[in-house]
Amino acid sequence: MAAGADPTQAFREEASDLLAELETALLSLEEAPDDRDLLDTAFRALHTIKGSGAMFGFEAAAGFTHHLENAFDMVRRGVIAPNSALIGVALAARDHIRTLIEAPDQADQALGERLLAQVAALTGEDGGGPALSSANRERAAPSAAMTTWRFRFRLALDAMAMGTNPLRLLDEIRELGECTISCLTEGVPPLEEIDPCGCYLAWDVVLTTDQPETAIEDVFIFVRDSMELTIDRVTDLDPRLGEILSQRGDVDPATIEDIAARQPKLGELLVQDGALSEERLHSALAEQKHLRAEGAAAKAASPAATSSIRVAAERLDDLMDQVGELVIAQARLKQLIATSDDLQIKAIAEEIERLANGLRETTMGIRMLPIGSLFGRFRRLVRDLSRDLEKEVHLTTDGEETELDKTVIERLNDPLVHIVRNSLDHGLEPVEERMRAGKPPQGRIHLSARHAGTQVQISIRDDGRGLDRSRIRAKAEEQDLIPPGAKLSDAELFQLIFHPGFSTAKSVTSLSGRGVGMDVVKRTIDSLRGTIEVSSIPGQGTDIVLSLPLTLAIIDGLLVRVGRGRFVMPLSAVEECVELPNGDERHNGRNFLNIRDELVPFIRLREMFGTTSPPDPYQKVVIISAGERRIGLVVDQVLGDHQTVIKSLSKLHTDVASFSGATILGDGTVALILDTAHLVASGQGLDQQRSAS
């Protein structure tokens, strides 16, 4: 842990990950109740939260989690089944645990007691009083067959420095049954070599219990990857030393030597008793030492396991800002070197450019997260909403490994929630209506993500009733969004559902009907420089596709000049560049270019920006796209590609819709970044106005 780091905050972050893992495991367990791996995952998450919570002072959370852990321990042992009722209570308990950890002062104690009572009712336990450990409960009841286990464990040298308390582990072992614990001190070095924080002891344990071997392994769940642990089942031999010695005639010499080598004190007793010669004991000890040395060397030579560290998001943002400044400085250097004839300086500048590009890619890669972390949140949402709406809904996902900038993922949560809720409330029909339409009673919502060039496309598709075109048109005409009888394509018509206050719902519910949800979606996606495409087939469903940039920090851009001003267009939106012909085609007062027998409307940016300087004699048209729509932007000159570090505009410029940000060029001047999605929409709006007039 870094100096000055808050251990409580570190626990909260770890607990957040564990609670997300627990929720995923519970939802999957509801669909596959026989999956032992899912059950173990849920149990281990609860066990870790309980142990870590007690260690960091979250006693209320640890105590509450202990009850839930006991219930899932009963599930693991086959006492009860993981039915839907238990999963539902466990999910509600998971939410309560999160509150106990993140905001303990706001936790509802009465809710916690009700949840524990529900758990007790489902497991057949007494809900009041302190909870007994699973082993003690079983010993209070008629006992199953008892098994004796003998195991030795040695913790990592830095175990105590990393927060592990061996005494807690020994206490958990004692809870499993009757046991004898011996401390082994042969690993303790001379006093002058001792690290005060080091753990040099090992322990030898003989345990008689009705619990399986996995219960012993679960005691060491926090430290299993870095410790030594051997577990043997004792069958014929009683664990007491006297009786082992009395039966030594039944054990062959090789076994005696092996026992003596592993247990030096036992070896000395065997020598004293005449069961083993002193020479054979020394030989066995030497062989055992040699084997341990070989094992340690093999372990040191093996490839290191992949590790990770937790870094505050603010530090990643600061790193990205520094990389952005480096890119700007490198662009200035490149511009200065262009006028120099010094080959050595040019070579150094090229090397700096290569290193800056590599650092940029690495830093952006650090910020990238798989979108599966976002998709996983909607399983719970769909489960709860389908229950509230009394609909049968199955959520499927695809492309969870697709990576996206962490900032984009964080801001995508609310838009996706609105879209999924609309699909559940408006899109998917009730069971009876689906069956009358010849559909399966269970509706489907599918979330998918895929890379498309420098963008990520996220699709939310349902198999519901589809969008009602006539109702959308009628509502749009009623709100004067379109003139009566206006000719609109389906894509243009469906874009109206994102207008503020627009809703076709017949009544307002707790989920929808106020006309603000899809407006939030539109504004958020626009702020992310993304686009939304909607397609729908009556009776078959609706598909909403969000196209988003991979990152919001640094993009590849196309630098253009309009008059004396320079502007940047995101290169991902640019399809091609052509010369503006002398005689452009006009149809019903609209400007068109004929590009390979396709009419493409265009906008003169000089007119839009009010440029007064004389135009260049040979103007260029940059063809940009947003989904299926294309539009041309007429500029004076195309200057070339440019690595663009995006700088946000001030609050005074929030109403300037044609620009999404600014960047600093190599000569220190500022260039505005064009909002291509808005320009395409503006072009479509001009077309509609001209067609209406």
C-alpha positions as CSV (number, residue, x, y, z in Angstrom):
1,M,0.0,0.0,0.0
2,A,1.4,3.4,-0.9
3,A,2.4,5.8,1.8
4,G,-0.5,7.9,2.9
5,A,-3.1,5.6,1.4
6,D,-6.3,5.2,3.3
7,P,-6.7,1.5,4.2
8,T,-10.4,2.0,4.8
9,Q,-10.9,3.4,1.3
10,A,-8.8,0.5,-0.1
11,F,-11.2,-1.9,1.6
12,R,-14.2,-0.1,0.2
13,E,-12.8,-0.4,-3.3
14,E,-12.1,-4.1,-2.9
15,A,-15.5,-4.7,-1.4
16,S,-17.1,-2.9,-4.3
17,D,-15.4,-5.4,-6.7
18,L,-16.4,-8.3,-4.5
19,L,-20.0,-7.2,-4.3
20,A,-20.2,-6.9,-8.1
21,E,-18.7,-10.4,-8.4
22,L,-21.2,-11.6,-5.8
23,E,-24.2,-10.1,-7.7
24,T,-23.0,-11.6,-11.0
25,A,-22.6,-15.0,-9.4
26,L,-26.0,-14.9,-7.7
27,L,-27.8,-14.0,-11.0
28,S,-26.0,-16.7,-12.8
29,L,-26.7,-19.2,-10.0
30,E,-30.4,-18.5,-10.4
31,E,-30.2,-19.7,-14.0
32,A,-27.8,-22.6,-13.2
33,P,-28.4,-23.7,-9.6
34,D,-26.3,-26.8,-10.0
35,D,-23.1,-24.9,-11.0
36,R,-20.7,-25.6,-8.1
37,D,-18.2,-23.0,-9.4
38,L,-20.8,-20.2,-9.2
39,L,-21.7,-21.3,-5.7
40,D,-18.1,-21.3,-4.5
41,T,-17.6,-17.9,-6.1
42,A,-20.5,-16.4,-4.1
43,F,-19.4,-18.1,-0.9
44,R,-15.8,-16.9,-1.3
45,A,-16.9,-13.3,-2.0
46,L,-19.0,-13.3,1.2
47,H,-16.2,-14.9,3.2
48,T,-13.7,-12.3,2.0
49,I,-16.0,-9.4,2.7
50,K,-16.7,-10.8,6.2
51,G,-13.0,-11.3,7.0
52,S,-11.7,-8.0,5.5
53,G,-14.6,-6.1,7.0
54,A,-13.8,-7.3,10.6
55,M,-10.1,-6.5,10.0
56,F,-10.8,-2.9,8.9
57,G,-13.4,-2.1,11.6
58,F,-16.7,-2.7,9.6
59,E,-18.1,-4.9,12.4
60,A,-21.7,-4.4,11.4
61,A,-21.1,-5.4,7.8
62,A,-19.0,-8.3,8.9
63,G,-21.6,-9.5,11.3
64,F,-24.4,-9.2,8.8
65,T,-22.4,-10.9,6.1
66,H,-21.6,-13.8,8.5
67,H,-25.3,-14.8,8.6
68,L,-25.5,-14.8,4.8
69,E,-22.3,-16.7,4.6
70,N,-23.7,-19.4,6.9
71,A,-26.7,-19.7,4.6
72,F,-24.6,-20.3,1.6
73,D,-22.4,-22.7,3.5
74,M,-25.6,-24.8,4.0
75,V,-26.2,-24.6,0.2
76,R,-22.6,-25.8,-0.4
77,R,-23.2,-28.8,1.9
78,G,-26.5,-29.7,0.2
79,V,-28.6,-28.9,3.2
80,I,-30.8,-26.4,1.2
81,A,-31.1,-25.7,-2.5
82,P,-30.3,-22.3,-4.1
83,N,-33.8,-21.5,-5.1
84,S,-35.1,-18.2,-6.6
85,A,-36.4,-17.0,-3.2
86,L,-33.0,-17.4,-1.6
87,I,-31.3,-15.7,-4.5
88,G,-33.8,-12.8,-4.3
89,V,-33.1,-12.3,-0.5
90,A,-29.4,-12.6,-1.1
91,L,-29.5,-9.9,-3.7
92,A,-31.3,-7.6,-1.3
93,A,-28.8,-8.5,1.4
94,R,-26.0,-7.7,-1.0
95,D,-27.4,-4.2,-1.4
96,H,-27.6,-3.8,2.4
97,I,-24.0,-4.9,2.8
98,R,-23.0,-2.3,0.3
99,T,-24.8,0.4,2.3
100,L,-23.2,-0.9,5.6
101,I,-19.8,-0.4,3.9
102,E,-20.2,2.7,1.8
103,A,-22.6,4.7,4.1
104,P,-23.0,2.9,7.5
105,D,-24.7,5.9,9.0
106,Q,-27.5,5.6,6.4
107,A,-28.0,1.9,6.9
108,D,-31.6,0.8,7.8
109,Q,-31.2,-1.5,10.8
110,A,-34.8,-2.6,10.5
111,L,-34.3,-3.6,6.9
112,G,-31.2,-5.6,8.0
113,E,-33.2,-7.5,10.6
114,R,-36.0,-8.3,8.2
115,L,-33.5,-9.6,5.7
116,L,-31.9,-11.8,8.3
117,A,-35.3,-13.1,9.4
118,Q,-36.1,-14.0,5.7
119,V,-32.7,-15.8,5.5
120,A,-33.5,-17.7,8.7
121,A,-36.9,-18.7,7.4
122,L,-35.4,-20.0,4.2
123,T,-32.7,-21.9,5.9
124,G,-34.7,-23.2,8.9
125,E,-32.4,-21.4,11.4
126,D,-33.3,-19.3,14.4
127,G,-33.1,-15.8,13.2
128,G,-32.4,-14.3,16.7
129,G,-29.3,-14.3,18.8
130,P,-25.7,-14.6,17.7
131,A,-25.0,-16.8,14.7
132,L,-23.2,-20.1,15.2
133,S,-20.4,-21.2,12.9
134,S,-21.3,-23.9,10.4
135,A,-19.2,-26.4,12.3
136,N,-20.7,-25.7,15.7
137,R,-24.2,-25.9,14.3
138,E,-23.5,-29.3,12.9
139,R,-21.9,-30.5,16.1
140,A,-25.0,-29.4,18.0
141,A,-27.1,-31.5,15.6
142,P,-26.7,-35.3,15.0
143,S,-23.2,-35.5,13.6
144,A,-22.2,-36.9,10.3
145,A,-19.2,-39.2,9.9
146,M,-16.1,-37.6,11.5
147,T,-12.8,-37.4,9.6
148,T,-9.3,-36.7,10.9
149,W,-7.1,-34.5,8.8
150,R,-3.5,-33.7,9.3
151,F,-2.2,-30.6,7.6
152,R,0.8,-28.2,7.8
153,F,0.9,-24.6,6.7
154,R,3.5,-22.0,6.4
155,L,2.5,-18.4,5.5
156,A,4.5,-16.2,3.2
157,L,7.3,-14.3,4.9
158,D,5.5,-10.9,4.3
159,A,2.1,-12.3,5.4
160,M,1.8,-10.2,8.6
161,A,3.2,-7.1,6.8
162,M,0.3,-7.5,4.3
163,G,-2.3,-7.6,7.1
164,T,-2.7,-11.4,7.7
165,N,-3.1,-12.3,11.4
166,P,-2.1,-16.0,12.0
167,L,-4.1,-16.1,15.2
168,R,-7.3,-15.5,13.3
169,L,-6.5,-18.4,11.0
170,L,-5.9,-20.6,14.0
171,D,-9.2,-19.5,15.6
172,E,-11.1,-20.4,12.4
173,I,-9.4,-23.8,12.4
174,R,-10.6,-24.5,16.0
175,E,-14.1,-23.7,14.9
176,L,-14.1,-26.6,12.5
177,G,-13.7,-29.3,15.2
178,E,-11.5,-30.8,17.8
179,C,-7.9,-30.1,16.9
180,T,-4.3,-30.2,18.2
181,I,-2.0,-27.4,16.9
182,S,1.7,-27.5,17.1
183,C,4.0,-24.6,16.3
184,L,7.1,-25.4,14.2
185,T,10.1,-23.1,14.8
186,E,12.8,-24.7,12.7
187,G,12.4,-21.9,10.1
188,V,13.3,-19.1,12.6
189,P,16.7,-17.6,11.7
190,P,19.3,-16.3,14.2
191,L,18.3,-13.1,16.0
192,E,20.5,-10.8,14.0
193,E,18.9,-12.0,10.8
194,I,15.3,-11.7,11.9
195,D,13.0,-9.3,10.1
196,P,10.6,-7.9,12.8
197,C,7.7,-8.0,10.3
198,G,8.5,-11.5,8.9
199,C,6.5,-14.6,9.6
200,Y,9.0,-17.5,10.1
201,L,6.7,-20.0,12.0
202,A,4.8,-22.9,10.6
203,W,2.0,-24.9,12.1
204,D,1.2,-28.6,12.2
205,V,-2.5,-29.4,12.9
206,V,-4.5,-32.6,13.5
207,L,-8.2,-31.9,13.1
208,T,-11.1,-34.1,13.6
209,T,-14.2,-32.7,11.9
210,D,-17.3,-33.5,9.9
211,Q,-16.4,-30.8,7.4
212,P,-15.0,-31.6,4.0
213,E,-11.4,-30.8,2.9
214,T,-12.7,-27.6,1.1
215,A,-13.6,-26.2,4.5
216,I,-9.9,-26.3,5.5
217,E,-8.9,-24.7,2.3
218,D,-11.5,-21.9,2.8
219,V,-9.8,-20.9,6.0
220,F,-6.8,-19.8,3.9
221,I,-8.8,-18.2,1.1
222,F,-7.1,-14.8,1.5
223,V,-3.5,-16.2,1.4
224,R,-3.7,-19.4,-0.5
225,D,-1.7,-18.2,-3.5
226,S,1.4,-17.2,-1.5
227,M,1.6,-19.9,1.2
228,E,2.6,-23.5,1.6
229,L,-0.2,-25.9,2.6
230,T,-0.3,-29.7,2.6
231,I,-3.4,-31.6,3.7
232,D,-3.5,-35.4,4.4
233,R,-6.3,-37.5,5.5
234,V,-5.5,-39.7,8.5
235,T,-7.2,-43.1,8.1
236,D,-5.6,-46.0,9.9
237,L,-3.3,-44.2,12.3
238,D,-4.4,-42.3,15.4
239,P,-2.9,-38.9,15.4
240,R,-1.4,-39.3,18.9
241,L,2.4,-39.9,18.8
242,G,2.4,-42.7,21.4
243,E,0.1,-44.9,19.4
244,I,2.0,-44.1,16.1
245,L,5.2,-45.3,17.8
246,S,3.5,-48.4,19.1
247,Q,2.5,-49.3,15.6
248,R,6.0,-48.7,14.0
249,G,6.4,-52.3,13.2
250,D,3.6,-51.9,10.6
251,V,5.4,-49.1,8.8
252,D,8.3,-49.9,6.4
253,P,11.7,-48.2,6.9
254,A,11.3,-45.9,3.9
255,T,8.1,-44.5,5.4
256,I,9.7,-44.0,8.7
257,E,12.6,-42.1,7.1
258,D,10.2,-39.9,5.2
259,I,8.2,-39.1,8.4
260,A,11.4,-38.4,10.3
261,A,12.7,-36.1,7.5
262,R,9.4,-34.1,7.5
263,Q,9.1,-34.0,11.3
264,P,12.6,-33.5,12.9
265,K,11.3,-33.8,16.4
266,L,9.5,-37.0,15.6
267,G,12.7,-38.2,14.0
268,E,14.6,-37.7,17.2
269,L,12.0,-39.6,19.1
270,L,12.2,-42.5,16.6
271,V,16.0,-42.6,17.0
272,Q,15.6,-42.7,20.8
273,D,13.1,-45.5,20.5
274,G,15.3,-47.5,18.2
275,A,13.0,-47.4,15.2
276,L,15.6,-45.5,13.2
277,S,19.4,-45.2,13.2
278,E,21.0,-41.8,13.7
279,E,22.8,-42.2,10.3
280,R,19.6,-42.9,8.4
281,L,18.0,-39.9,10.1
282,H,20.8,-37.5,9.0
283,S,20.7,-39.0,5.5
284,A,16.9,-38.5,5.3
285,L,17.2,-34.9,6.5
286,A,19.8,-34.1,4.0
287,E,17.7,-35.6,1.2
288,Q,14.7,-33.6,2.3
289,K,16.7,-30.4,2.4
290,H,18.0,-31.1,-1.1
291,L,14.5,-31.6,-2.4
292,R,13.3,-28.4,-0.7
293,A,16.2,-26.5,-2.3
294,E,15.3,-27.9,-5.8
295,G,11.6,-27.0,-5.3
296,A,12.5,-23.4,-4.2
297,A,14.8,-23.0,-7.2
298,A,12.1,-24.3,-9.6
299,K,9.6,-21.9,-8.1
300,A,12.0,-19.0,-8.4
301,A,12.7,-19.9,-12.1
302,S,9.0,-20.2,-13.0
303,P,7.4,-17.3,-14.8
304,A,5.9,-14.7,-12.4
305,A,2.2,-14.7,-12.2
306,T,0.4,-11.8,-13.8
307,S,-0.2,-9.1,-11.1
308,S,-2.1,-5.9,-11.0
309,I,-2.3,-2.8,-8.9
310,R,-5.1,-0.5,-8.1
311,V,-4.6,3.1,-9.2
312,A,-6.8,6.0,-8.4
313,A,-8.7,7.3,-11.4
314,E,-7.5,10.8,-10.8
315,R,-3.9,9.7,-11.3
316,L,-4.8,8.1,-14.7
317,D,-6.5,11.4,-15.7
318,D,-3.4,13.4,-14.6
319,L,-1.2,11.0,-16.6
320,M,-3.4,11.4,-19.7
321,D,-3.2,15.2,-19.3
322,Q,0.6,15.1,-19.1
323,V,0.7,12.9,-22.2
324,G,-1.6,15.4,-24.0
325,E,0.8,18.2,-23.1
326,L,3.7,16.1,-24.5
327,V,1.8,15.5,-27.7
328,I,1.3,19.3,-28.1
329,A,5.0,20.0,-27.3
330,Q,6.0,17.3,-29.8
331,A,3.8,18.9,-32.5
332,R,5.5,22.3,-31.9
333,L,8.9,20.6,-32.1
334,K,7.9,19.0,-35.4
335,Q,6.8,22.3,-36.9
336,L,10.1,24.0,-35.8
337,I,12.2,21.2,-37.2
338,A,10.5,21.4,-40.6
339,T,12.5,24.6,-41.3
340,S,15.8,23.2,-40.1
341,D,18.5,21.5,-42.2
342,D,20.2,19.8,-39.2
343,L,19.9,16.1,-39.8
344,Q,20.9,15.1,-36.3
345,I,18.2,17.3,-34.7
346,K,15.6,15.9,-37.2
347,A,16.6,12.4,-36.2
348,I,16.2,13.2,-32.5
349,A,12.8,14.9,-33.2
350,E,11.7,11.7,-35.1
351,E,12.8,9.6,-32.1
352,I,10.9,11.8,-29.7
353,E,7.8,11.6,-31.9
354,R,8.0,7.8,-31.9
355,L,8.4,7.7,-28.2
356,A,5.5,10.1,-27.7
357,N,3.2,8.1,-29.9
358,G,4.2,4.9,-28.0
359,L,3.5,6.6,-24.7
360,R,0.2,7.9,-26.0
361,E,-0.9,4.4,-27.1
362,T,0.2,2.8,-23.8
363,T,-1.5,5.4,-21.7
364,M,-4.7,5.2,-23.6
365,G,-4.6,1.4,-23.3
366,I,-4.4,1.8,-19.5
367,R,-7.6,3.8,-19.6
368,M,-9.4,1.2,-21.6
369,L,-11.8,-1.2,-19.8
370,P,-13.9,-4.1,-21.1
371,I,-17.5,-3.0,-21.6
372,G,-18.6,-6.3,-19.9
373,S,-18.1,-4.4,-16.6
374,L,-21.0,-2.2,-17.7
375,F,-23.2,-4.9,-19.3
376,G,-23.0,-6.9,-16.1
377,R,-25.0,-4.2,-14.2
378,F,-28.1,-4.7,-16.4
379,R,-28.7,-8.3,-15.4
380,R,-29.9,-7.2,-12.0
381,L,-31.9,-4.3,-13.6
382,V,-33.7,-6.6,-16.0
383,R,-34.4,-9.2,-13.3
384,D,-36.0,-6.6,-11.0
385,L,-37.9,-4.7,-13.6
386,S,-39.3,-7.9,-15.2
387,R,-40.6,-8.9,-11.8
388,D,-42.2,-5.5,-11.2
389,L,-43.8,-5.4,-14.7
390,E,-44.8,-9.1,-14.5
391,K,-43.1,-9.9,-17.7
392,E,-40.8,-12.7,-18.6
393,V,-37.5,-11.3,-19.9
394,H,-34.2,-12.9,-20.8
395,L,-31.1,-10.7,-21.2
396,T,-28.3,-11.8,-23.4
397,T,-25.0,-10.1,-24.1
398,D,-22.2,-10.3,-26.7
399,G,-18.9,-8.6,-27.1
400,E,-18.2,-8.0,-23.4
401,E,-14.5,-8.0,-24.1
402,T,-14.8,-4.9,-26.3
403,E,-12.7,-2.1,-24.7
404,L,-13.7,1.5,-24.3
405,D,-12.3,4.5,-22.5
406,K,-13.2,4.4,-18.8
407,T,-14.7,7.9,-18.9
408,V,-17.0,6.8,-21.7
409,I,-18.1,3.7,-19.8
410,E,-18.9,5.7,-16.7
411,R,-21.0,8.2,-18.6
412,L,-22.8,5.4,-20.6
413,N,-24.5,3.9,-17.6
414,D,-27.5,6.3,-17.4
415,P,-28.3,6.3,-21.2
416,L,-28.3,2.5,-21.3
417,V,-30.5,2.4,-18.2
418,H,-33.1,4.6,-19.9
419,I,-33.0,2.6,-23.1
420,V,-33.2,-0.8,-21.4
421,R,-36.1,0.4,-19.2
422,N,-38.0,1.7,-22.2
423,S,-37.5,-1.6,-24.0
424,L,-38.9,-3.4,-21.0
425,D,-41.8,-1.0,-20.4
426,H,-42.8,-0.1,-23.9
427,G,-41.1,-2.5,-26.3
428,L,-41.7,-5.9,-24.8
429,E,-45.3,-7.0,-24.7
430,P,-47.0,-8.8,-21.8
431,V,-47.0,-12.6,-21.9
432,E,-50.6,-12.9,-23.1
433,E,-50.1,-10.4,-25.9
434,R,-46.8,-12.2,-27.0
435,M,-48.6,-15.5,-27.2
436,R,-51.5,-14.1,-29.2
437,A,-48.9,-12.8,-31.7
438,G,-47.3,-16.2,-31.9
439,K,-44.2,-15.2,-30.0
440,P,-42.5,-17.2,-27.1
441,P,-43.8,-16.0,-23.8
442,Q,-40.3,-14.9,-22.7
443,G,-39.1,-11.6,-24.3
444,R,-35.5,-11.0,-25.1
445,I,-33.2,-8.0,-24.8
446,H,-29.8,-8.3,-26.4
447,L,-26.8,-6.0,-25.6
448,S,-23.8,-6.2,-27.9
449,A,-20.7,-4.2,-28.5
450,R,-18.1,-4.3,-31.4
451,H,-15.3,-2.3,-32.8
452,A,-16.0,-0.4,-36.0
453,G,-12.8,1.4,-37.0
454,T,-12.0,4.0,-34.4
455,Q,-15.4,3.7,-32.8
456,V,-17.3,1.3,-30.7
457,Q,-20.9,0.4,-31.7
458,I,-23.2,-0.6,-28.9
459,S,-26.5,-2.2,-29.8
460,I,-29.6,-2.6,-27.6
461,R,-32.1,-4.8,-29.4
462,D,-35.4,-6.3,-28.2
463,D,-38.0,-8.6,-29.9
464,G,-41.0,-6.5,-28.8
465,R,-43.8,-4.8,-30.7
466,G,-41.6,-2.2,-32.4
467,L,-42.0,1.6,-32.7
468,D,-45.4,2.9,-33.7
469,R,-44.7,5.2,-36.6
470,S,-48.2,6.7,-36.8
471,R,-48.2,7.7,-33.1
472,I,-44.7,9.2,-33.4
473,R,-45.8,11.3,-36.4
474,A,-49.0,12.4,-34.7
475,K,-47.2,13.4,-31.5
476,A,-44.5,15.2,-33.5
477,E,-47.1,17.2,-35.5
478,E,-49.0,17.9,-32.3
479,Q,-45.9,19.4,-30.8
480,D,-45.1,21.3,-34.0
481,L,-41.8,19.4,-34.4
482,I,-42.6,18.7,-38.1
483,P,-45.1,20.2,-40.5
484,P,-48.3,18.1,-41.2
485,G,-47.7,15.7,-44.0
486,A,-43.9,16.2,-44.1
487,K,-42.0,13.4,-45.9
488,L,-39.6,11.8,-43.5
489,S,-37.6,8.6,-43.7
490,D,-37.9,6.1,-40.9
491,A,-34.5,7.1,-39.6
492,E,-35.5,10.8,-39.5
493,L,-38.9,10.0,-37.9
494,F,-37.3,7.8,-35.2
495,Q,-34.9,10.6,-34.2
496,L,-37.9,12.6,-33.0
497,I,-38.2,10.4,-29.9
498,F,-35.1,12.0,-28.6
499,H,-36.7,15.5,-28.6
500,P,-37.1,17.0,-25.0
501,G,-40.6,16.3,-23.7
502,F,-41.4,13.8,-26.4
503,S,-43.3,10.7,-25.3
504,T,-46.0,8.5,-27.0
505,A,-46.9,6.8,-23.7
506,K,-50.6,6.9,-22.9
507,S,-50.0,7.3,-19.2
508,V,-47.2,8.3,-16.9
509,T,-45.7,5.4,-14.8
510,S,-42.9,5.2,-12.3
511,L,-40.6,4.0,-15.2
512,S,-41.5,6.2,-18.2
513,G,-43.9,8.5,-19.9
514,R,-42.6,11.9,-19.0
515,G,-40.5,12.4,-22.1
516,V,-37.2,13.1,-20.3
517,G,-35.5,9.7,-20.5
518,M,-34.6,9.6,-24.2
519,D,-33.7,13.3,-24.1
520,V,-31.1,12.4,-21.5
521,V,-29.8,9.7,-23.8
522,K,-29.4,12.1,-26.7
523,R,-27.7,14.8,-24.7
524,T,-25.2,12.3,-23.1
525,I,-24.3,10.7,-26.4
526,D,-23.9,14.1,-28.1
527,S,-21.6,15.1,-25.3
528,L,-19.5,12.0,-25.9
529,R,-19.3,13.0,-29.6
530,G,-21.3,9.9,-30.5
531,T,-24.4,9.2,-32.7
532,I,-27.6,7.2,-32.3
533,E,-29.3,5.2,-35.0
534,V,-32.7,3.7,-34.5
535,S,-34.3,1.0,-36.6
536,S,-37.6,-0.9,-36.0
537,I,-39.8,-3.5,-37.6
538,P,-43.5,-3.6,-36.5
539,G,-44.2,-6.7,-34.5
540,Q,-40.5,-7.8,-34.5
541,G,-38.7,-5.4,-32.3
542,T,-36.4,-2.3,-32.1
543,D,-32.7,-1.9,-32.5
544,I,-30.9,1.2,-31.1
545,V,-27.2,1.5,-32.1
546,L,-24.9,3.9,-30.2
547,S,-21.6,4.8,-32.1
548,L,-19.0,6.2,-29.8
549,P,-15.3,7.2,-30.0
550,L,-12.8,4.9,-28.3
551,T,-11.5,7.8,-26.2
552,L,-12.3,11.3,-25.3
553,A,-8.7,12.5,-24.7
554,I,-6.6,12.3,-27.9
555,I,-8.0,11.6,-31.4
556,D,-6.7,11.6,-34.9
557,G,-8.0,14.6,-36.8
558,L,-8.1,16.2,-40.2
559,L,-6.9,19.8,-40.1
560,V,-8.7,22.2,-42.5
561,R,-8.7,25.9,-43.2
562,V,-11.8,28.1,-43.7
563,G,-10.9,31.6,-44.5
564,R,-8.1,32.5,-42.0
565,G,-9.3,30.1,-39.4
566,R,-8.2,26.5,-38.9
567,F,-10.5,23.7,-37.7
568,V,-10.2,20.0,-36.9
569,M,-12.6,17.2,-38.0
570,P,-12.4,13.8,-36.3
571,L,-10.7,11.6,-38.8
572,S,-13.0,8.7,-37.9
573,A,-16.0,10.6,-39.4
574,V,-14.2,11.6,-42.7
575,E,-15.0,9.4,-45.7
576,E,-13.2,11.2,-48.5
577,C,-12.2,14.6,-49.9
578,V,-13.1,15.9,-53.3
579,E,-12.8,19.2,-55.2
580,L,-15.8,21.5,-55.3
581,P,-16.9,21.6,-59.0
582,N,-17.6,25.0,-60.6
583,G,-21.3,24.2,-61.2
584,D,-22.8,22.4,-58.2
585,E,-26.1,20.8,-58.7
586,R,-29.2,22.3,-57.2
587,H,-32.6,20.6,-56.6
588,N,-35.5,22.4,-55.0
589,G,-33.2,25.1,-53.7
590,R,-30.8,22.5,-52.1
591,N,-27.1,22.1,-52.9
592,F,-25.9,18.6,-54.0
593,L,-22.7,17.0,-55.2
594,N,-22.9,14.1,-57.6
595,I,-20.4,11.6,-56.2
596,R,-20.4,8.3,-58.2
597,D,-24.1,8.8,-59.1
598,E,-25.1,9.5,-55.5
599,L,-26.4,12.9,-54.6
600,V,-24.8,14.2,-51.4
601,P,-26.0,17.5,-49.8
602,F,-23.3,19.9,-48.7
603,I,-22.8,23.0,-46.5
604,R,-20.5,25.9,-47.1
605,L,-18.7,26.4,-43.8
606,R,-17.7,30.0,-45.0
607,E,-21.4,30.9,-44.9
608,M,-22.1,29.1,-41.7
609,F,-19.1,30.8,-39.9
610,G,-19.7,34.2,-41.6
611,T,-16.2,34.3,-43.1
612,T,-15.5,37.6,-45.0
613,S,-12.1,36.9,-46.5
614,P,-12.0,36.0,-50.3
615,P,-12.5,32.3,-50.9
616,D,-9.7,30.1,-52.4
617,P,-10.1,29.5,-56.1
618,Y,-10.1,25.7,-55.7
619,Q,-12.2,24.8,-52.7
620,K,-12.4,21.3,-51.3
621,V,-15.4,19.3,-50.0
622,V,-14.8,16.9,-47.0
623,I,-17.5,14.1,-47.0
624,I,-18.3,13.1,-43.5
625,S,-20.8,10.5,-42.2
626,A,-22.9,9.8,-39.2
627,G,-24.4,6.4,-39.5
628,E,-26.2,6.1,-42.8
629,R,-26.3,9.8,-43.4
630,R,-23.6,11.7,-45.4
631,I,-23.0,15.4,-45.9
632,G,-20.3,17.5,-47.5
633,L,-18.5,20.3,-45.8
634,V,-16.9,22.9,-48.1
635,V,-13.6,24.3,-46.9
636,D,-10.9,26.4,-48.5
637,Q,-8.0,24.0,-47.9
638,V,-7.2,20.6,-46.5
639,L,-4.0,20.9,-44.4
640,G,-3.5,17.3,-43.4
641,D,-3.8,14.9,-40.5
642,H,-3.2,16.1,-37.0
643,Q,-2.9,14.4,-33.6
644,T,-5.6,16.3,-31.7
645,V,-5.5,16.7,-27.9
646,I,-9.0,17.7,-27.0
647,K,-9.5,20.6,-24.7
648,S,-13.0,21.3,-23.3
649,L,-14.7,24.7,-24.1
650,S,-15.5,27.0,-21.2
651,K,-19.0,27.2,-19.7
652,L,-19.4,30.5,-21.6
653,H,-19.4,28.5,-24.9
654,T,-21.8,25.7,-23.9
655,D,-24.4,27.0,-26.4
656,V,-22.0,26.9,-29.3
657,A,-23.3,23.6,-30.8
658,S,-21.1,23.4,-33.9
659,F,-17.9,22.7,-31.9
660,S,-17.2,19.9,-29.5
661,G,-13.9,21.3,-28.1
662,A,-10.6,22.9,-29.1
663,T,-7.0,21.9,-29.5
664,I,-3.6,23.7,-29.6
665,L,-1.6,23.5,-32.8
666,G,2.1,23.3,-33.2
667,D,2.5,27.0,-33.6
668,G,0.6,27.7,-30.4
669,T,-2.6,28.8,-32.0
670,V,-6.0,27.3,-31.1
671,A,-8.1,25.4,-33.6
672,L,-11.8,24.5,-32.9
673,I,-12.9,20.9,-33.2
674,L,-16.0,20.5,-35.4
675,D,-19.0,18.6,-34.0
676,T,-19.6,16.5,-37.1
677,A,-22.8,14.9,-35.7
678,H,-24.3,18.3,-35.1
679,L,-23.2,19.5,-38.6
680,V,-24.9,16.4,-40.2
681,A,-28.0,17.1,-38.2
682,S,-27.9,20.8,-39.3
683,G,-27.6,19.7,-42.9
684,Q,-30.6,17.4,-42.5
685,G,-32.5,20.3,-40.8
686,L,-31.7,22.6,-43.7
687,D,-33.0,20.0,-46.1
688,Q,-36.2,19.6,-44.2
689,Q,-36.8,23.4,-44.1
690,R,-36.2,23.8,-47.8
691,S,-38.4,20.9,-48.7
692,A,-41.2,22.3,-46.5
693,S,-40.9,25.7,-48.1
